[in-house]
Amino acid sequence: MKRILIADHHPVTLKGVSCLLKKNDNFSIIGKANNGNELYLKLQEHKPDILIMEIDMPQVSGINALRGIKSQFPETRVLIFSTHPEEIYALRSIKSGAAGYVPKTASSKVLLKALNRIAKGGIFLNEELTSTFTSRNVGETSALSRYKKLSSREIEVLNLLSRGKRNKDIAQTLDINEKTVSTYKTRLLKKLKVDNLADLIHQSRMFQFG
């Protein structure tokens, strides 16, 4: 059973998500937070498997907050459940370390699908989003498809590489050894079908929007 922390400043959202997950034997809610201070305290206290969070709430600085959370709590998988436009923020969230993005206009079925995929180690992006980018970004379809197949750890390594981090820094941040970082870099080059680190970083930045 995956332990979940919910962070949102809207009482209706907190109650709604809680009620939805109480009916599911795969998840257990271990805490709730309605501002950034509560969020960090409860992350430190509970170290949840999954964090469901709104990226726009008191004392939370959007994408920067997500990066900070992933840096301090790398083992916690983050699902962004937000009012922000999906086509603008979804891939930026994934790029910054989130394991999935679900807009609050989505159905409960989509939210559960996202949680189940994240719980199994996958990455969740709505198929409708893929269609949007296919129509708006001709030629990026295959790149987006490859990006979506990366594991959460591979995305974390890619995120750190794109910020100019060295193997040693990445190893310390993710609590792994440098040899493992090198292995992830080799996998990333192969999966994203690029020949060198510069091209790898360039491709990762294709998915920053807004």
C-alpha positions in Angstrom: 0.0 0.0 0.0 1.4 3.4 -1.0 1.4 6.1 1.6 0.1 9.5 0.3 0.4 13.1 1.5 -2.1 15.6 0.0 -1.1 19.3 -0.2 -3.8 21.8 -1.3 -5.2 25.0 0.1 -8.8 24.3 -1.1 -10.7 22.3 1.5 -13.0 20.8 -1.1 -10.1 19.4 -3.0 -8.6 17.9 0.2 -11.9 16.3 1.1 -12.7 15.1 -2.4 -9.3 13.4 -3.0 -9.4 11.9 0.5 -12.9 10.4 -0.1 -11.8 9.0 -3.5 -8.7 7.3 -2.1 -10.4 6.0 1.1 -12.3 3.6 -1.2 -9.0 2.3 -2.7 -7.0 -0.4 -1.0 -3.8 0.5 -2.8 -3.4 3.8 -1.1 -3.3 5.2 2.4 -3.5 8.9 3.3 -1.0 9.7 6.0 -1.3 13.5 6.1 -2.7 16.7 4.6 -1.2 20.2 4.2 -2.7 23.5 3.1 0.4 25.6 2.9 4.1 25.3 2.2 5.2 25.2 5.9 2.8 22.4 6.7 3.9 20.6 3.6 7.6 20.6 4.4 7.0 19.6 8.1 4.8 16.6 7.0 7.2 15.6 4.3 10.0 15.4 6.9 7.7 13.6 9.4 6.1 11.0 7.2 8.3 10.7 4.1 5.4 9.6 1.9 5.6 7.4 -1.1 3.5 9.8 -3.2 2.8 13.5 -2.8 -0.3 14.9 -4.5 0.2 18.7 -4.6 -1.1 22.0 -6.1 1.8 24.0 -7.3 0.0 27.3 -6.5 -0.8 27.6 -2.8 0.4 29.7 0.2 4.1 29.5 0.8 4.7 27.4 -2.3 6.6 29.0 -5.2 5.4 26.9 -8.1 7.9 24.9 -10.1 10.7 26.1 -7.9 9.0 24.5 -4.9 8.7 21.2 -6.8 12.4 21.3 -7.6 13.2 21.9 -3.9 11.0 19.0 -2.8 12.6 16.6 -5.2 16.0 17.7 -4.1 15.2 17.1 -0.4 12.9 14.1 -0.8 14.1 12.3 -3.9 12.3 9.1 -3.0 8.9 10.7 -2.8 7.1 10.6 -6.1 5.1 13.8 -6.9 1.8 14.1 -8.7 0.8 17.7 -9.6 -2.9 18.2 -9.3 -3.4 21.8 -10.4 -5.7 24.5 -11.7 -2.9 25.7 -14.0 -3.3 25.0 -17.8 -2.0 21.6 -18.5 -0.6 22.5 -21.9 1.7 25.1 -20.2 2.7 23.4 -17.0 2.6 19.7 -17.4 5.9 19.1 -19.2 7.6 21.7 -17.1 6.5 19.8 -14.0 7.8 16.5 -15.4 11.0 18.2 -16.4 11.4 19.6 -12.8 11.0 16.2 -11.2 7.2 15.4 -11.0 6.1 11.9 -11.9 2.8 13.1 -13.3 0.4 16.0 -13.9 -3.4 16.0 -13.7 -5.5 19.1 -14.2 -8.4 19.6 -11.7 -10.7 19.5 -14.7 -9.9 15.8 -15.1 -12.2 13.0 -13.9 -11.6 10.9 -10.8 -10.9 8.0 -13.2 -8.0 9.9 -14.7 -6.6 10.8 -11.3 -6.7 7.2 -10.2 -5.1 6.1 -13.4 -2.3 8.6 -12.8 -1.8 7.4 -9.2 -1.7 3.8 -10.2 0.9 4.4 -12.9 3.1 6.5 -10.6 2.8 3.9 -7.8 4.3 1.3 -10.3 7.2 3.6 -11.1 5.8 5.1 -14.3 5.3 8.7 -15.6 1.8 10.0 -16.3 0.8 12.6 -18.9 -2.7 12.7 -20.4 -2.9 11.4 -23.9 -4.8 14.6 -24.8 -1.7 16.5 -24.0 0.3 14.4 -26.4 -2.2 15.3 -29.1 -1.9 19.0 -28.3 1.8 19.0 -28.7 1.6 16.9 -31.8 -0.5 19.6 -33.5 1.5 22.5 -32.1 5.0 21.1 -32.4 5.5 19.3 -35.7 8.6 17.1 -35.5 8.6 16.8 -31.7 6.2 13.9 -31.6 8.8 11.2 -31.5 10.9 13.1 -29.0 8.0 13.5 -26.7 7.2 9.8 -27.0 10.7 8.8 -26.1 10.7 11.3 -23.2 7.5 9.8 -21.7 9.2 6.4 -21.6 11.9 7.5 -19.3 11.8 6.2 -15.7 11.4 8.7 -12.8 15.1 8.2 -11.9 16.2 8.8 -15.4 14.2 12.0 -15.5 15.8 13.1 -12.2 19.3 12.5 -13.6 18.3 14.3 -16.8 17.0 17.3 -14.8 20.2 17.6 -12.9 22.3 17.3 -16.1 20.4 20.0 -17.8 21.1 22.3 -14.8 24.9 21.8 -15.3 25.4 19.3 -12.5 28.5 17.1 -12.6 28.3 13.3 -12.0 29.6 13.8 -8.5 26.9 16.4 -7.7 24.2 14.1 -9.1 25.4 11.1 -7.1 25.3 13.1 -3.9 21.9 14.6 -4.6 20.3 11.3 -5.5 22.3 9.3 -2.9 23.8 6.9 -5.6 27.4 6.3 -6.7 29.1 8.0 -9.6 29.3 4.8 -11.6 25.5 4.5 -11.4 25.1 8.1 -12.7 27.3 7.2 -15.7 25.1 4.2 -16.4 22.0 6.4 -16.3 23.7 8.9 -18.7 24.4 6.0 -21.2 20.8 4.9 -20.9 19.5 8.4 -21.6 21.7 8.8 -24.6 20.3 5.6 -26.0 16.7 6.1 -25.1 16.6 9.7 -26.4 18.6 8.8 -29.5 21.3 11.4 -29.2 25.1 11.1 -29.5 26.4 13.4 -26.8 25.6 15.2 -23.6 25.1 18.6 -25.3 22.4 17.2 -27.5 20.9 15.3 -24.6 20.5 18.6 -22.6 19.2 20.4 -25.7 16.5 17.8 -26.1 15.5 17.9 -22.5 15.0 21.7 -22.8 12.6 21.3 -25.7 10.0 20.5 -23.0 10.2 23.7 -21.0 7.2 26.0 -21.7 5.7 29.1 -20.2 
